Amino acid sequence: MEYTTTHDGVRIAYDVQGDGASTLVLLAGQANSHRWWDGVRDDFHGVRRTVALDYRGTGESDKPDTPYSTEVFARDVIAVLDALGVDRADVYGTSMGGRVAQQLAARHPDRVGALVLGCTSPGGPHGVERGDDVRKSLARPQPQARRALLELMYTPDWLATRPGPYHTLGDPGMPAHARRRHLAASDRHDTWDLLPGITAPTLVLHGSDDLLNPTANALLLAHRIPGARLHLIPGARHAYFEEFRSVASPLVLDFLATVP
């Protein structure tokens, strides 16, 4: 791991892998560290050098008990790019990472080449919220809540043949205050008015059976961002990028190959 310090004095940890001439920033879901990408990261090496960071509050980064937001997380990404001397990078964000990626592309357009938004949402009053039954299942005591989350992330066939460990269920070492701060950052996210100003070539990916972040959000993003491409992966749930990596990763690589 490498480290840099942000404008507000927070130390951010990040990991660099691969040998590609260009850089691909990988942004994880809410309350997750860079380990979120462990199952698929190698797919991009040789074509892109990948950079994955621990959000503030996760992994080896500092965990201040101060307000977090997707805009703050985006500024943390800029600090990492500055530390690496990278003027412009492609960005692939999934779940909350897709929300951070929206902020990056909208507020720092000169730093983003290609943009991939996976299983994410514009947030705010226009975003499509998960159903009450999903909320109730995630609010149950453990281990029922963990099982509910697993079933929202992966299909039964996948779970039946893979007992874990899973890297998409949250950073186990994350303190409670940081979890709350991450949840608040996701809940407050709203880029609806910013999306039409995104100029980066954009690919929107989503599982057709995603109930954790309803698939309708992908259509909203693709309609709202000028020129965005949309691809729904049949049968996939929230963690489409891992379970359906044989479909999703080539889609991303083919898209990146079209962007100068």
N, C-alpha and C positions, 0 to 999 in steps of 0.2 A: 504493500500500500504506500501511496505517496500522500502528501498533505499540503494544503494551502490555507491561508487565512482570508476570510471575507472582509468586506468593507466595514462590517460591524463587529469584527474581532472573533468570529466563530471559526474554529478549525474544521475543515472539511477533508475527509479522507476519500481518496479515489484510486482506482486500479486501472492500469493501462495494459492491454494485451494486443497481440497481433502485429502484423508487419505491413499492412496496407499503406499506400501513399497518402490516402485521405483518412479523415477521422470520423467515426460514427459514435455519437454519444447515446448511451442506452440508459433510459430513465425508468426506474422501478415503480411499483405500485405503492399505495399508502402504507406507512409503517413497515416498510421493507428496506433492506440494505441492498448493496450491489449483488448479493447472492441470488436475488430474484432471477438473474439472467444466467445462472450457472448451467441450466439445461440446454441452452441454445446459442450461447455466445460464440462458440467455435465456428458456427455456420458462416460468420461474417469475416473471419480472419483470412488473410491472403488477398482480400478485396478491400477491406477497411481495417485500420487500427481501431480497436474499440476502447472507449473510456466509460467506465461505470462508477458512479460515486455513491457513497453513503450519504443520504440526506442528513441535514442537521436533525439530531434526535435519534439516529440509527447508527448501527455498526460502530466504527471507530471514530466517527465524527463527534464533535461536541454536542451536548444535549441541553441547551439553555432552556429554562422555563420562561420563555418569552413568546409573544405571538408569532406563529408561523403562517405563511400563505404560499400559494403556488407562485406568486410573483417573487416572494423572497427566495423560494427554492430556485427559481429561474436565475436570479442574481447570483446564487451560489454556483450554478453551472457556469456562468460567465467567469466567475473567479477561477474555476478550474481550467477553463479554456485559456484564460490569461496566463495562468501558471505554466501551462504547457506551451505557450507561444503559438496557439492555434487561432488564427484570425476568423476562420469559417469552418463549420463542421456540419455534417448531416446529423439529424436528431431523430431517434426512434423512442417514443414514449408510450408505455402501456398503462392502462388504468389511471391512477393519479399521475403517473409519469406522463401520460398524454395531456393531462391538464397543464402540467409544468411546461411541456413542449409547446403548447398553444401560447403560453405567456412568452416563451423565448422567441418564437417566430413573429409574434405580434409586436413585442416591445424591443426586440434586438434583431431586426430583420437582416442587418448586415453580417450577423454572426451565424446565420442558419442557411445551409445550402438546400438540401432536400429534407422534407418533413414527413415522418410516418407516425400516424396517430392510431393506436390500437386500443380497443375495448374501453373507450373513454367517452367523455361527455363535455358539452359546452358549459354545463352547470347552470346555476341561477334558475330563474322562473321558467326559462324555455327548455331546460334539460328535463328528460324523462326519468322520473325517480323509480327505483325498484319497488316492487309490490309490497303490500303490508305483510303478506305471508313470508316473504323473504326476510324482511326486517325482524319479524317475530322469531324466525328460525335462528337468526344470528344473535338474538338477545337471550337465548336459552343458556342455562348453566353449562359449564364444561363437564364432560367432553362433547355434549350434544352440539354446542355451537361450532366447535372445530369440525365435527363431521358435516354439519350443514355447509360450512364454508368449503370444505373439500368437494362436496357434491355440486356446489355452484361453480367451482373452478374446473372440474374434470368430469368426464363421462363415467358411468358405471363400469364400462369395459376397461377403461384406463386404470381406474382405481383397483379393479379386481386383480390386475396383473402387476401392479406396482405399489408395494407397501410403503414406499417412502425411502429416505426422508424427502420432504417437500420443502422447497425454498420460496414458496409463494404465499405462505400463511402468516407472515409477519416476522419481524426480527425478535427472537426469543429473549434477547438481552435488553430490549428497549424498556426504559422506565415508564411508569404509568403516566407521568405528566407529559412525556413526549408523545405517547399514543394519543392522548387527548388533544394535543396541539396539532398532530397530523390530521386527526378527524375534523377538527375545526377548519383547517386549511382546505380540505376537500369540500367541506360543506359550504364554505364561503366563496368557492371558485365561481366566477361568472365572466366568461370571455365573449358573450354573445355579440356585443357591440364592436369587439376587436377583430373578430374572425374575418369580416369582409376585407380588412386591411392586410391580411397575410398574403405575401407575395411569393413565398417559397413554394416550389412544386410539392404537392401534398398527396399522399396516399392514405386513405382511411381503411383500416382493417377491423373486422369485428366477427365474432362467432354468431352464427344464426340463432343459437340457443342460449345466448347469454342472458341470464336473469339478474345477475348481480349488478351489472350496468346494462340496462336494456338496449337491445340492438337498435331500437329506433333512434338512439343518440347518434349512431354512425351516419344515418341518413341526414340528420340535422347538420352535422359537421360538413358532410360532403356537399350539401346544398349551400351552406353559408360561406365556405371558403372558395374563392374563385378558382375554377379549373381543377378542383380536387377530384381524384379518382377514388372510387369506392369498390371494395371487394368484401363480400360476406362469405365466410367459410362455413359450408353446410355441416350441421351437427356439432359444431364447436361451442363450448361454453366459455367462461371468462378467460381461462388460461390457454386460449387457442394457440398462442405463440410457442408453447411447450408441447402440448399433446398433439397438435397438428403442425409441428415444425416442418415436416416434409412438404407441406403445402405453403405454410406462411413464410418461412425463410426464403424460398425461391421467389415468392411474390415480392418480397422486400428487395432482394438482390436484383431482380429484373428491373424493378422501379428505379433503384439507385443507378443502374447502368444507363438509364435514359437521361439522367440529369448531368449536365456538363460539370 
